[in-house]
Amino acid sequence: MIGTVSRWALFAGLLAAVGAVTFRLLVLRRFPGFGPPSEGDASVDPAALAARIGRLALLAVALGALGRLAAEVAVFRDPFEPLWAEIRLLVTRTSWGRAWIAQITATAISAFAFTLASRPGRVAEPGWVLATAGVVLLAYTPALSGHATGAEHYVTAAISADVFHVAAGGVWLGTLAVMAGVLHLGRRHGAVVSRTRLVDWITAFSPLALGSAAVIGATGLFGAWLHLGAVSSLWTEPYGRRLSLKLLVLLVVIGCGAYNWKRSPDRVRASGEPARLPPTVALELGAALALLLVTAVLTVTPPPAHE
Ligand code: HEM
C-alpha cells in the first residue's frame, strides 16, 4: 500500500514539475503576466507562482521517493541486521539504489532551482535554467528502476521510450495542472487573469498537449508491446488487465482533453471576468490522477513478457 501511494505521489509530482518548467518556457515566455486589463495586484508574477508549484511538486516527489525506500526495505528486511546497515546496502550496492540516489539528487537540485526561480530579480532566470536541467534528469529516473531496464530486448529503446512517455505526460497534464494552480494562487494573491490572456495561454498550450498525446500513445504502445508478450495478455494476465484498466481511464482523460481543446477558448471568452478554466479541466486532471494510480500498480506487476 505504502509503495503504491508513494509511486503515485512520485509520478504526480514529477509530471507537475515537468509542467512547471513547460508552462514557464513555452507558455509564459510567449504570454507573460496575467494580461491586460490588469485588475488587482500587478506585482504578482505567474512565473514565480509556477516555480512555487514546481517546488511543491518536488515535495511530493521527495515524499514518494522516501516512501518507495521504506516499502523496498520492508520487503527485504532482515530482522537480524541493523536497519541502517540494510538501507545503506540497498542504496549503495544495488542498481535500484543507485537510481534512487539519482532521483533524490535530481529532486534536491530542482527544488533549490525552483526556490531561486520563485524569487524576484536576477536569480530567477538562472533558477529556471537549473530547474529545467534538474527536471530533465528527474524524468530519467523512473525508467532506471522500472520494467524498462528489465525488458528482454531493446533495453536502451525501452528506457528512452519510458523517459519520453513520462516527460510527455508532464508536458500535457502537468502543464494543465500548473496553469490551473497558477490561476488559483493568483486569485488568492489578488491578481486576476484577463480573459484574453487565459485564451492566449490555452492557445499556446493546446499544440503542446496534442503533440504530447501522440508521443504518449507511441511510447505507451511500444512499452505495452515489450511487456505484454501477446495481445491476449490484456485480458488473461494481471499485468494486461491493469494496463486495460489504465486505457479505460485514459478514455476519460482523452474525452475531457478533446472537449477542453475544442471548447475551452470559447467558454473562457463567453465567461465573465475574472476568467476561469471550465470545470471539465478539473475532471481531466482528476481522471489523470486516477490513471497515475493505476500506473503506480502496473509498474510493480510482473509483466508476462519478462517471465
Ligand atoms: C495520459 C496518458 C498517460 C500518462 C500520463 C502515463 C503515465 C505513465 C507513467 C508515469 C508511467 C511510469 C513510468 C515508469 O515508471 O518508468 C507509465 C508507464 C507505462 N505506460 Fe503510461 N501513461 C499514459 C498513457 C499510456 C498509454 C496510452 C499506454 C499504452 C498504449 C501506456 C502504457 C504504459 C506502459 C506499458 C508503461 C510501463 C509500465 C511498466 O513499467 O510496466 N501509457 N505511464
Residues whose N, C-alpha, C, O or C-beta is under 5 A from the ligand:
A	BS01	HEM	F11 P142 A143 G146 H147 A148 D162 V166 G169 I216 G217 G220 L221 G223 A224 T295 L298 T299
